[in-house]
Structure formats: structure tokens, C-alpha cells
């Protein structure tokens, strides 16, 4: 019997029909993950449970009961250390669960371990975790993407039907494209961030990886909700799974002209075919203008806002308040030594740039200006949503890059040319908080490339319905798969 690569619904059916017990299923998953431990997708694996006791988790009326999952290692877990991928937090043991983990526990899901991430969520490659790199599950010379690298890897391998992630720039939705799974970031505040170690709070979102859109709806239904412990939390009602097939026939799709023109080759043909099919089903597909100047500003504005928020947020990781301490002769030296030894190169670089912007003389020129540009981008998106309901973006213009091509080329090291914004397109959704989902689209050289769908803030049901619809079109085939 094939036990890996199943969806939540498929596993539930196996439990219900008693084809396999919860204990035997979880044991098979454990064994498979243990054999692959050297791939580094896990920071920590849970102790093996008493398998014979797991059957009590199952409840035929609760589809998530007994379902195994993994959590990105920036979600607090009260029974497992939470490192956020950083040496400075390598022994941090939270005293409670983050809200999302608690809600999943209340649904009788089974947490099996914590997944590898780029340190503190800062990165897009999977090469910057303190525990080593994670490669692409389908080609180890390529990246899995990041920062939610281990979660993307595990769901793509089929060890678990879902895993948690966080997304400040694209950290769920870009890796989802590179490994061929579904990755969703709900509207800002829909999933409580209480108990998740931040990167840049005004941009940080939580979300999930799953193997299809239906499973995404199921985990969102179980975990959305207002939480008074998170002051950015909102009450965004979730009742998605039973309404997934109800996409309104008048829903309008759209794409950005200055983005679409850079897509070429096989991927461009696939987009054309997709638009034809969507039109054939009676939906409009509209080409929209979006200021190229604002698109070009995406990487810089992202860096300015996220790096400044990051250095400020993490000022408590000093070896005194939190984090591994390296003793110095006084407390200043202790802080310096703890931070020097606790953080990796990439994080230090971002902190230096962030601190520079926070200097009094630079605040108006750099940080305040970047916030103004963010507001202009949000307004430009509002204009786009006057024309369309679903905005289609390419999460990546190609398959996952080779590891050798990305080493030393982080977001702040890229050449500034007319195309560079294409790598940071998904950040649009972090700026305005809109729901944004990547689903598998085509294969090129046997590697996946995804497609990304967005709707205006709080239209989470709409974007999931559109994703379910496009997923169906993709499954019908004919989009240049090889
Ligand atoms: N890749 C982006 C970066 O390097 C996004 C990271 C994220 O979303 N956490 O910062």
C-alpha cells in the first residue's frame, strides 16, 4: 500500500475503513523520515510515540484527527525546542504552544517534528539555517527555496499532507513553486501569530503547505480566528472546505501587462493556454496596467522595511534577555559576543542595513520614504481590484535555480536591472496583506513551476475557490508538461 504522498482526506478514509491504524500509519511516516534525516529538512524530530495509544486520536467526525504534520521551527512548541533556524536560539524551549499549534493539537493532529528554515526566516534559498542546507527534493543540485524550506520539502516528498510555514516576502509561496506543492498565505491577521518568532511584524504572515487546495481549506477552517493575544489578529470567518466549488461565474481574472511580457518560452505558452481556457469557461481575463516604477521599487522597499523591523524586533536576542550567552567582561561585551557568535552572516548583513536606516538622520530619507512607497503600492493594488477579482502572478519565472547559482546572491546582492523586480513580485501580498496562493502549474525539465493567485484582503474564500478551479484545469492537462 502506498502510504506517502496522501492527502488529508485520503488518510482519513484509510483510518475510517480501518485499512490502517493511526499508529501503523504514523510509524510508517516516522520510519520514512528517519531514513531521510540526512537531507536536513528537520531541525528536530519528535520522540517516537507509543504507537498503540494513537488510535484514541481518531474521530470519524473530525477529518484532522490522527493526521501527522510538521511545523516550521519558528512556531513555539511547548514540548520541543524552537530554534527559528538560529544558533542563538538553539536551546530555546518555549513554555507554551503558539496559537496555531494549539488549535491543531485541539483537533487531534499529530506533530512529528520541526522543519528547517533560513535563519529567523531571512532568506529564500534554504541554505542559511544553522543546522545546514536543505536541497530540492527532486534535484539535490537545486534549491528548495525558502525560508520555509523544510516544510516545503516534507510535503513535496509526501511524508506529511500538510506543514506550517511563515511568509514575510514569499517564503511559503516561492518554495511551493520550486517543489510543486500548494502554498497559501491567508489575509494578514487571519492566523494568529502569537507564539511565532517574527522576522518583520508588519509583513509577517503564517500559512501552510499542502498537496492540494482542498486540504488547504481544511487546515485553514480549523485554525483561522481572532486571537486577543495577537494585536494584529482579525476575525476573518473560515468555512472554506464546503464552498470550494462555488466560484462565481462572473469572477474576473487578470494579470499585469508589465509582468506578463517578461514570461517566455514554454511558461508563456502555458499562461496563454490557461487564459484561453478560463475565457472559454465564461470568465473575463483582463490585462491590467500597474506602475512599472512601483514594481521596480519592490525589492528596495521590502529590504528597507523588513530589515529595519527585523533588527528592532530581534534586539532582545542578546544573551541576556533571550538566547545563548557568551560571557564578556561587562554586559555590553556580553551582548556583543553573544550576538557575534549567535547569528549567521546573512542575518548580520540584514541587521547592519536595518540599523543604518534606523539612525535618526536616515529615518526620514530611507525608512519613512519606503513606507510612503509601500502605501502607493497598496493603492495601486486597490485600483487593480476595481478591475479584477483574481490577480494572477508568476511566483517564479523558471524552475528552482541551482545551488551554485544562488550562493552569495541574496536579495541585497542582486543586480539592479529592469527585470529584478520579477523575483520579488509576491511581496505585493505582504505589503497589502491580501490572500495569496501558489499551486502547481507546469513541469519543465521534469521540475515544477507554480502559478500564484491573489484576491483583495479578506477575500480568502474567493482565492481558494479560484485556486480550486485552476487546479482542476491544470489537472485536465495540456499545459506543456513534459
Ligand atoms: N526571500 C525573502 C527574503 O529573503 C522572503 C523571506 C520570507 O518571506 N521570510 O527575505
Boltz pocket constraint, residues with backbone or C-beta under 6 A from the ligand:
constraints:
  - pocket:
      binder: B
      contacts: [[A, 120], [A, 121], [A, 122], [A, 123], [A, 124], [A, 125], [A, 146], [A, 147], [A, 166], [A, 167], [A, 168], [A, 169], [A, 170], [A, 171], [A, 172], [A, 199], [A, 411]]
      max_distance: 6.0
